Amino acid sequence: MRKWGVAVAAAFILGGCAVGPDYERPDIDLPEDWPEHVLLSAEEQEAWQQWWTRYQDPRLDALVARALDDNLDIRLQVQRIQESRARLGLADANRLPTLDAQAEAARERQPEGLSPIPGAGGTGNLFSITGILGYELDLWGRLARQEEAAEAFLQQSRFSHEAVRLNVVADVVATYVNLRSAQEQLAIAEKTLESRARTLELERIRYESGQTDALVLRQSVSELETTRARIPSLRQQVRTLEGALAVLVGMSPGELLDELDFGDRRLADMELPAHVPAVMPSELLRRRPDIRAAEAELMASTAEIGVAEADRLPRLNLMGFLGTAATETSDLFTGSAETWGVGATVAGPLFDFGRARARVETAEALRDQAETRYAMTMTQAFREVRDALVLYETTDERVGAVRRQVQAIQETRDLAEIRYEEGFTGFIELLDAERALLDAELALSEALRDRLNATATLFKAMGGGWDGERSAPPHAEARVED
């Protein structure tokens, strides 16, 4: 017994030694600050969790809320989290003993010549009920590494869910803004069409009275039809964006076929956040869920190396059973019918012709790929932030410039109209001024759209309102952080 005790104790000690590499975060050179650091202090960031509400648009808030509840991409990610959680539960359970029950009933005939007891041959019954306890001692940490990998995959699922959630919110905001811009451009074109129709009617009266020539009349017709030709494509753009927004917020096929109505709020009525919360480059590692998901994948692939290496080593399984057996069911559970036993098995590969080594090399290659994807995700994230900062600044400058342009062209057009009515300038000059005004108004609508989208893009690049502390469990957070 003493030898058995020593062996078991040694096995438990070895069970605390896990083979394979432990996870270490790759060393990546990070900048200390952005080229031009933005904008609010860290204390104010908590109020920006629902950053889309800063646009002060109740219809947009309602659409985002519905998307977070009904969007199919988000629903799929939630289901993947449930799958990963179940896999982690299986990995946890594999480290615990198993208890099985077995019942047998048999009737057999044994020749008298084969029985070890003379005259004991013949036909008889055998009944047995047995409980079997099994346990694998995790000598090399194989089961521990499997649990570690399953936990990392669960983290990856959670962070991927947050990444999809952030993308969906940003897409809803951008599509909503694009829809508002398309509606405004359509309204501008329709208003211009009405103005062109009135102008044509006036020029026709003047032509018939001999006050103008056929060239001016044909020019007026041309401008009317040119404006009319713009409207179908603008109307198509509105309908397309309505359908895209309906899908993003999770509308059913029946709702998609109904008349969609998202209101008619103007872009100018949407509040533009004057500031965006500041995020240091090092904080991006925690705020961006795609970076956290890529790191969780790297953690899981690192643990899988340990699983593959442990599969090359022997496994120790302990087994014990306790039961009862008798030739008659009435004799079961009596003292004379008791059966029991204990044992251990050690099994491991001897010659597998390189199969185990190939599995280890495969796991190492997958870990290297995960590390490369992590570096690529990091580089992409910093490029997106850099581009978003540039876009955020330039679109604001563009809106100011186009507004001044619209005001100048409006004044020019008003003066041209006065001079035309007084006979000091020709109709062609007036049409040129009106054409320039139409183009400038459409450009202003696009500039306002781009500025609102640039703000949403910057929020998305900075990690949005996502909070890593909320999504990562405490025991996982210690592994994600240095």
Secondary structure, DSSP 8 states (H G I E B T S, - for coil): -HHHHHHHHHHHHHHT---S-----------SS-SS--SB-GGGGGGGTTGGGGG--HHHHHHHHHHHHH-HHHHHHHHHHHHHHHHHHHHHHTTS-EEEEEEEEEEEEE-GGG-SSTT--EEEEEEEEEEEEEEEE-TTSHHHHHHHHHHHHHHHHHHHHHHHHHHHHHHHHHHHHHHHHHHHHHHHHHHHHHHHHHHHHHHHHHHHTTSS-HHHHHHHHHHHHHHHHHHHHHHHHHHHHHHHHHHHTT--HHHHHS--------GGGS---S--B---GGGHHHH-HHHHHHHHHHHHHHHHHHHHHHTTS-EEEEEEEEEEEESSGGGTTSGGGEEEEEEEEEE--S--TTHHHHHHHHHHHHHHHHHHHHHHHHHHHHHHHHHHHHHHHHHHHHHHHHHHHHHHHHHHHHHHHHHHHTTSS-HHHHHHHHHHHHHHHHHHHHHHHHHHHHHHHHHHHTTTT--HHHHS-HHHHHHH--
